[in-house]
Amino acid sequence: MLGAPAKEASWPDSARVASDLEAALGTGALKLYYQPVVSLVDRSTTTLEALPRWHHPDRGVLAPTAFLAAAETHGVLDRLEKWAIDAAMRQLARWNRGIASQLSVTLNLSEHHAFHGNLAKTVSEAAEATGVSPERLGFEVTESALLRSGPRRTQMLDGLEALGTGMIVDSYTGEADASDLQGLPITGIKTARQIAEGIPDDRGSVQVACAAINLGDELEIDMIASGIENPGQAASLRELGCPFGQGFLFAVPMPAEALEERLPDR
């Protein structure tokens, strides 16, 4: 989490959290921070993951773990995720020149929004309002949620595929195989953070990383290792054949303005 640490005062009950969050959606207190995904060969930025941050007046800058459960319990999650889609597309519209104009942005989706909501319609409306191609937006949904979705996923993913909007399988642990993903508009696989943490010493972590790399090659999609925190992990993953990585070694999530300072030829 970025920003000032939370104060010691107890956090209000979840209904209060959800109520305050809903109010914050209309005040500008919520912002998207961006964490680059980079090439493990030359560390050039390839895509960006957008992560919501709540600039709370009393508790500092809060990551989603502080408020997502309350948002889901009290019916604010759909509004939050629609806000995130609209905010990401507006930011992409502002990045209309230089290298940033060539980057795409991914957003994390809850299982509820991914497989129960009218996601393609939300994306289409945001694209029309901003003039940004929906192909520059992507979504990340966890491996476990994708496997649980069953037939529900078909209509949602077909709608995104028609728009050219991709989907990354997030938090990959090796459970899904090619038969689970074949025929779906999956553009990438991102390993769970603990996989990089176990590289290179933990045999199981190496096996999952290799499985993800092989699956990416088989399906001709990107493979991304998340949670990379030191050069040894990056070097080992690169030697295994992993093309892309993400983690604090390369960059922490940051506001758009800070990201722009890092990008060449902006």
C-alpha positions in Angstrom: 0.0 0.0 0.0 1.2 3.5 -0.8 0.7 6.7 1.1 0.5 7.5 4.8 0.0 4.6 7.2 -3.5 4.1 8.7 -4.1 5.8 12.0 -4.6 3.7 15.1 -8.2 4.6 15.5 -10.5 1.6 14.8 -11.9 1.3 11.3 -15.7 1.8 11.2 -18.1 -1.1 10.5 -18.4 -2.3 6.9 -21.6 -0.5 6.3 -19.9 2.8 7.1 -17.0 1.9 4.9 -19.3 1.2 2.0 -21.2 4.4 2.6 -18.1 6.5 2.7 -16.7 4.7 -0.3 -19.9 5.4 -2.3 -19.6 9.1 -1.4 -15.9 9.1 -2.3 -16.7 7.9 -5.9 -18.2 11.3 -6.6 -15.6 13.5 -4.9 -12.3 12.6 -6.7 -11.0 10.9 -3.6 -10.6 7.7 -5.6 -7.8 7.5 -8.1 -6.2 4.9 -10.3 -2.6 4.1 -9.7 -0.6 2.3 -12.4 2.0 -0.5 -12.1 4.0 -1.3 -15.2 4.5 -4.8 -16.6 8.0 -4.9 -18.2 10.0 -7.0 -20.5 12.4 -9.1 -18.5 15.0 -8.7 -21.3 15.3 -4.9 -21.4 12.8 -3.7 -18.7 10.8 -1.7 -21.2 7.2 -1.1 -20.1 4.8 -3.2 -22.2 1.4 -2.7 -20.4 0.0 -1.1 -17.3 -2.1 -2.6 -14.5 -4.5 0.0 -13.0 -5.2 -0.3 -9.3 -7.7 1.9 -7.3 -6.5 3.9 -4.4 -8.8 5.7 -1.9 -7.3 8.9 -0.6 -9.1 8.7 2.8 -9.1 11.9 4.8 -8.2 10.1 8.1 -6.5 6.9 7.1 -4.3 7.9 4.2 -4.0 6.2 0.9 -5.9 2.8 1.0 -5.4 -0.2 -1.3 -8.4 -2.2 -2.3 -7.9 -4.8 0.4 -9.1 -2.2 2.9 -12.5 -1.7 1.2 -13.4 -4.3 -1.4 -15.1 -6.7 1.0 -17.3 -3.9 2.3 -18.1 -2.7 -1.2 -19.2 -6.2 -2.2 -21.2 -6.9 0.9 -23.1 -3.6 0.6 -23.7 -3.4 -3.1 -21.1 -0.8 -4.0 -18.8 -3.0 -6.1 -20.5 -2.6 -9.4 -20.3 1.2 -9.1 -16.7 1.0 -8.1 -15.7 -1.2 -11.0 -17.7 1.0 -13.5 -15.9 4.0 -12.1 -12.6 2.2 -12.6 -13.4 1.4 -16.3 -14.5 5.0 -17.0 -11.4 6.4 -15.2 -9.0 4.1 -17.1 -10.5 5.0 -20.5 -10.4 8.7 -19.6 -6.7 8.4 -18.7 -6.0 6.5 -21.9 -7.7 9.4 -23.8 -5.3 11.9 -22.1 -2.3 9.8 -23.1 -2.7 10.6 -26.7 0.9 11.0 -27.7 4.3 9.5 -27.1 4.9 6.0 -25.8 2.0 6.2 -23.4 -0.4 6.3 -26.4 0.8 2.8 -27.4 0.2 1.2 -24.0 -2.8 -0.7 -22.9 -4.3 -0.9 -19.4 -5.7 -3.8 -17.4 -8.1 -3.7 -14.5 -8.8 -6.4 -11.9 -12.4 -7.7 -11.9 -14.4 -9.3 -9.2 -16.0 -12.7 -10.1 -19.4 -11.0 -9.7 -18.7 -8.3 -12.2 -16.9 -10.5 -14.6 -19.5 -13.2 -15.0 -22.8 -11.6 -13.9 -22.7 -8.0 -15.1 -23.0 -6.5 -18.5 -19.3 -5.9 -18.8 -19.1 -5.5 -22.6 -21.8 -2.8 -22.6 -19.9 -0.9 -19.9 -16.7 -1.0 -21.9 -18.5 -0.1 -25.1 -20.1 3.0 -23.5 -16.8 4.1 -22.0 -15.1 3.7 -25.4 -17.7 5.7 -27.1 -17.6 8.5 -24.5 -13.8 8.8 -24.7 -13.0 7.9 -28.3 -10.5 5.3 -27.0 -10.4 1.9 -28.7 -11.7 -0.9 -26.4 -8.7 -2.9 -27.6 -6.5 -0.8 -25.3 -8.4 -2.0 -22.2 -8.0 -5.4 -20.7 -9.2 -7.2 -17.6 -7.6 -9.6 -15.1 -9.7 -12.3 -13.5 -8.3 -14.9 -11.1 -7.7 -18.4 -12.2 -10.0 -19.8 -9.5 -12.9 -17.5 -10.6 -12.5 -18.4 -14.2 -12.6 -22.1 -13.3 -15.7 -21.7 -11.2 -17.5 -19.7 -13.8 -18.4 -22.6 -16.1 -20.9 -21.8 -18.8 -21.5 -18.3 -17.5 -18.2 -17.1 -18.8 -19.1 -17.7 -22.5 -21.4 -14.8 -23.0 -19.2 -12.4 -21.1 -16.0 -13.4 -22.9 -17.7 -13.5 -26.3 -18.9 -9.9 -25.7 -15.4 -8.7 -24.8 -13.8 -10.6 -27.7 -16.2 -8.8 -30.1 -14.8 -5.5 -28.8 -11.2 -6.6 -29.0 -10.9 -6.4 -25.2 -8.6 -9.0 -23.8 -8.6 -11.0 -20.5 -5.6 -12.1 -18.4 -5.8 -15.1 -16.1 -4.5 -13.7 -12.8 -3.1 -15.4 -9.8 -2.2 -18.5 -11.8 -1.1 -21.5 -9.7 -1.1 -24.2 -12.3 -4.6 -25.5 -11.9 -5.9 -24.3 -15.3 -4.6 -26.0 -18.4 -4.9 -25.5 -22.1 -8.3 -27.3 -22.2 -9.7 -24.8 -19.7 -8.5 -21.8 -21.8 -8.7 -23.0 -25.3 -11.1 -20.9 -27.5 -11.4 -18.1 -24.9 -10.1 -14.6 -25.7 -7.3 -15.0 -23.1 -4.4 -12.7 -23.9 -2.1 -13.6 -21.0 -1.4 -15.5 -17.9 -0.1 -13.9 -14.7 1.4 -16.1 -12.0 0.4 -15.7 -8.4 2.8 -13.6 -6.3 4.0 -16.5 -4.2 5.4 -18.2 -7.3 8.1 -15.5 -7.8 8.7 -15.5 -4.0 9.7 -19.2 -4.3 12.0 -18.7 -7.3 14.7 -20.1 -7.7 14.9 -22.4 -4.6 11.4 -23.8 -4.3 10.9 -26.7 -6.8 7.1 -26.3 -6.8 7.3 -22.6 -7.7 9.7 -23.4 -10.5 7.3 -26.1 -11.8 4.4 -23.7 -11.8 6.4 -21.0 -13.6 7.5 -23.5 -16.3 3.9 -24.7 -16.7 2.7 -21.1 -17.2 5.5 -20.4 -19.7 4.7 -23.6 -21.6 1.0 -22.8 -21.6 1.7 -19.3 -22.8 3.7 -20.8 -25.7 1.1 -23.4 -26.5 -1.7 -20.8 -26.6 0.4 -18.1 -28.1 -0.4 -15.7 -25.3 1.7 -13.6 -22.9 3.1 -15.0 -19.6 3.7 -12.5 -16.8 5.4 -13.3 -13.5 4.0 -11.0 -10.7 5.5 -10.2 -7.4 9.2 -9.9 -8.5 11.1 -8.1 -5.7 14.8 -8.8 -6.3 17.2 -9.2 -9.2 17.7 -12.9 -8.5 14.1 -13.7 -9.1 14.0 -11.7 -12.3 17.2 -13.3 -13.6 16.0 -16.8 -12.8 12.6 -16.3 -14.4 14.2 -14.8 -17.5 16.5 -17.9 -17.7 13.4 -20.1 -17.5 12.0 -18.3 -20.5 9.5 -16.0 -18.8 9.1 -12.9 -21.1 7.4 -10.4 -18.8 7.4 -9.5 -15.2 5.8 -7.1 -12.6 6.7 -6.2 -9.1 8.4 -3.8 -6.7 11.8 -4.5 -8.3 10.6 -2.5 -11.3 8.0 -0.1 -9.9 5.4 0.4 -7.2 1.9 1.4 -8.2 1.9 5.2 -8.8 -0.3 8.0 -10.0 -0.5 8.8 -13.7 1.6 11.9 -13.2 4.4 10.0 -11.6 4.2 7.3 -14.3 4.5 9.9 -17.0 7.8 11.0 -15.6 9.2 7.5 -16.0 8.1 7.0 -19.6 10.5 8.1 -22.3 9.2 10.2 -25.2 6.0 11.0 -23.5 
